[in-house]
Amino acid sequence: MEIAAGDGGVSFYVQVQPRASRDAIEGEYSDALKIRLTAPPVDDRANEALVRLLAERLNVPRAAVRIVAGEKSRRKRVVVTGVKRERVLALLSAAKRPTKKAKD
């Protein structure tokens, strides 16, 4: 996954799957960060949910997350200020870890 650093932030591609069963960062898909959102792709609700999820996971204010390309597409270019490349890579590696199942 390509993450470009510069001017106090990073930019990268995300692949959004709207109307999913839960909000989640799933890992890498086609050189982008795959993100599932429960919000539908109407009235910018999926874009707002994307900004909210990334801001929460990267621990930055929502104003620090901007969609700069692909606003009406599933593949979007996102810029996040106040974050280093390593923080986004940590999201990716956390998504790749297998989840532990509860024992019955």
C-alpha positions in Angstrom: 0.0 0.0 0.0 1.4 3.4 -1.0 1.4 6.0 1.7 2.7 9.4 0.7 4.1 11.6 3.5 4.4 15.4 3.3 3.5 18.8 4.8 2.6 17.5 8.3 0.5 14.5 7.2 0.0 11.6 4.9 -2.2 10.6 1.9 -3.3 7.2 0.8 -6.1 5.4 -1.0 -9.0 3.7 0.6 -11.5 1.2 -0.9 -14.9 1.7 0.7 -17.6 -0.9 1.0 -20.8 0.9 2.0 -23.8 -0.9 3.6 -21.7 -3.4 5.3 -22.8 -5.2 8.5 -20.2 -3.3 10.6 -17.7 -0.5 10.5 -14.2 -2.0 10.2 -10.8 -1.6 8.7 -10.2 -4.9 6.9 -6.7 -4.6 5.5 -5.2 -4.0 2.1 -7.2 -4.4 -1.2 -5.7 -3.4 -4.5 -3.1 -1.1 -3.1 -5.6 0.7 -0.8 -6.8 0.4 2.7 -10.1 -1.6 2.6 -12.8 -0.1 4.9 -16.3 -1.4 5.5 -19.0 1.1 6.5 -22.6 0.5 7.6 -23.6 3.9 6.1 -25.2 3.9 2.7 -23.6 5.8 -0.2 -26.3 8.5 -0.4 -26.3 12.1 0.8 -22.5 11.8 1.7 -23.3 9.6 4.6 -20.7 7.0 3.7 -18.1 9.8 3.3 -18.9 11.2 6.7 -18.7 7.8 8.2 -15.3 7.2 6.6 -14.0 10.5 8.0 -15.4 9.7 11.4 -13.9 6.2 11.4 -10.4 7.3 10.3 -10.3 10.2 12.7 -11.3 7.9 15.6 -8.8 5.2 14.7 -5.9 7.6 14.0 -6.8 9.7 17.1 -7.1 13.0 15.2 -9.9 15.5 14.9 -12.4 15.0 12.1 -11.1 18.2 10.5 -7.7 16.6 10.0 -9.2 13.9 7.6 -10.1 15.1 4.1 -11.3 13.2 1.0 -9.3 14.8 -1.9 -10.3 12.5 -4.7 -13.0 10.0 -5.5 -15.8 11.5 -3.4 -18.5 9.8 -5.5 -16.4 6.6 -6.0 -15.6 3.6 -3.8 -11.9 4.2 -4.3 -10.9 7.5 -2.6 -7.7 9.4 -1.9 -7.6 10.6 1.7 -5.3 13.1 3.3 -4.8 13.1 7.1 -2.8 15.9 8.7 -1.0 15.4 12.1 -0.3 11.7 11.4 2.9 9.9 10.4 3.1 7.1 7.9 3.8 4.6 10.7 0.4 5.2 12.3 -1.4 4.3 9.1 0.7 1.2 8.7 -0.2 0.3 12.3 -3.9 0.4 11.2 -3.1 -2.0 8.4 -1.1 -4.4 10.5 -3.8 -4.4 13.2 -6.4 -5.3 10.6 -4.3 -8.3 9.5 -4.1 -9.8 12.9 -6.6 -12.7 13.3 -9.3 -12.0 15.8 -9.5 -14.3 18.8 -12.7 -16.2 19.3 -14.3 -16.5 22.7 -14.3 -20.0 24.1 -17.7 -21.5 24.8 
